[in-house]
Amino acid sequence: MEKKKSKKGLIVIIIVGVILIAAAVFVVYKFTGGAHVGIDNKPEAAPQGSSDMLVVYFSWSGNGQKMARWIAEEKGADIFRIVPADDYGSDYQACADRAKSELDNGTRPELAEHIDKETLDKYDTIYLGFPVWWYDLPMPVWSFLEEYDLSGKTIIPFFSHNGSSDGANSLDRVKELAPNSDVRTDDALSINGNNVANSEDEVKEWAARL
Ligand SMILES: Cc1cc2nc3c(=O)[nH]c(=O)nc-3n(C[C@H](O)[C@H](O)[C@H](O)COP(=O)(O)O)c2cc1C
């Protein structure tokens, strides 16, 4: 009888333990927006126009930055990071609230980094990377696309997400904001943020195929 009781107790403890672990995982995901690899704030080398391809990316938590660096490595392309003058901080909820309000109000955040026009003119192809934010393009990417004239250039989007695997409104938004570019949405690369850390081969194979 005693033995049966202690077995039951053990089962209850295991079930409670599993529930607590699941709850902790849920809370971490909810408050961080999913898995991310961590952003590296070391500035990228300044684009020199040494190749005809430029990788341009915006990334808050590092997933898109990883993808961007793999693409640049694979293609021998220059790289440019879109950096908002007023950064989004490290708190997920504060970032999510600000991003939503910027999208709702059509705010174009000021950017801290710029490329000069002559250098930008040297690139024919732009790989444009971003996370899906609120089912759309993050507003700093709106700022970038509106600041430069990308007419005649090819833009190939790549993005990470936490469920919006088709990019939601973001791909159409790129087309809208770069109306005179050849935006190759059919070739866009989509990777779930939870898988980015293990996607180096997939990203490089995608880049090599283009
Ligand atoms: C403000 C904010 C809004 C987000 N909105 C969406 C969304 O609408 N759909 C989605 O699938 N993921 C959404 N996510 C998750 C990110 O797209 C995902 O975590 C992405 O991999 C982050 O890329 P990054 O590390 O380059 O910033 C959102 C994340 C943040 C921070």
The ligand as a MOL file (V3000), in Angstrom:
LIG
                    3D

  0  0  0     0  0            999 V3000
M  V30 BEGIN CTAB
M  V30 COUNTS 31 33 0 0 0
M  V30 BEGIN ATOM
M  V30 1 C 8.2270 43.7430 -32.7830 0
M  V30 2 C 8.1400 42.3430 -33.3050 0
M  V30 3 C 7.0600 41.9700 -34.0840 0
M  V30 4 C 7.0080 40.6800 -34.6310 0
M  V30 5 N 5.9450 40.3440 -35.4400 0
M  V30 6 C 5.9480 39.1210 -36.0480 0
M  V30 7 C 4.9110 38.7730 -36.9810 0
M  V30 8 O 3.9940 39.5510 -37.2720 0
M  V30 9 N 4.9560 37.5460 -37.5520 0
M  V30 10 C 5.9560 36.6600 -37.2830 0
M  V30 11 O 5.9520 35.5610 -37.8400 0
M  V30 12 N 6.9480 36.9650 -36.4050 0
M  V30 13 C 6.9740 38.1720 -35.7970 0
M  V30 14 N 8.0010 38.4950 -34.9490 0
M  V30 15 C 9.0950 37.5300 -34.7340 0
M  V30 16 C 10.3320 37.8540 -35.6010 0
M  V30 17 O 9.9830 38.0140 -36.9720 0
M  V30 18 C 11.3510 36.7200 -35.5000 0
M  V30 19 O 11.6960 36.4920 -34.1530 0
M  V30 20 C 12.6140 37.0210 -36.3140 0
M  V30 21 O 13.3480 35.8280 -36.4830 0
M  V30 22 C 13.4850 38.0480 -35.6440 0
M  V30 23 O 14.5660 38.3620 -36.4960 0
M  V30 24 P 15.8220 39.2190 -35.9850 0
M  V30 25 O 16.5050 38.3730 -34.9230 0
M  V30 26 O 16.6720 39.3790 -37.1990 0
M  V30 27 O 15.3390 40.5100 -35.4270 0
M  V30 28 C 8.0580 39.7420 -34.3600 0
M  V30 29 C 9.1260 40.1330 -33.5370 0
M  V30 30 C 9.1830 41.4070 -33.0170 0
M  V30 31 C 10.3360 41.8040 -32.1520 0
M  V30 END ATOM
M  V30 BEGIN BOND
M  V30 1 1 1 2
M  V30 2 1 2 3
M  V30 3 2 2 30
M  V30 4 2 3 4
M  V30 5 1 4 5
M  V30 6 1 4 28
M  V30 7 2 5 6
M  V30 8 1 6 7
M  V30 9 1 6 13
M  V30 10 2 7 8
M  V30 11 1 7 9
M  V30 12 1 9 10
M  V30 13 2 10 11
M  V30 14 1 10 12
M  V30 15 2 12 13
M  V30 16 1 13 14
M  V30 17 1 14 15
M  V30 18 1 14 28
M  V30 19 1 15 16
M  V30 20 1 16 17
M  V30 21 1 16 18
M  V30 22 1 18 19
M  V30 23 1 18 20
M  V30 24 1 20 21
M  V30 25 1 20 22
M  V30 26 1 22 23
M  V30 27 1 23 24
M  V30 28 2 24 25
M  V30 29 1 24 26
M  V30 30 1 24 27
M  V30 31 2 28 29
M  V30 32 1 29 30
M  V30 33 1 30 31
M  V30 END BOND
M  V30 END CTAB
M  END
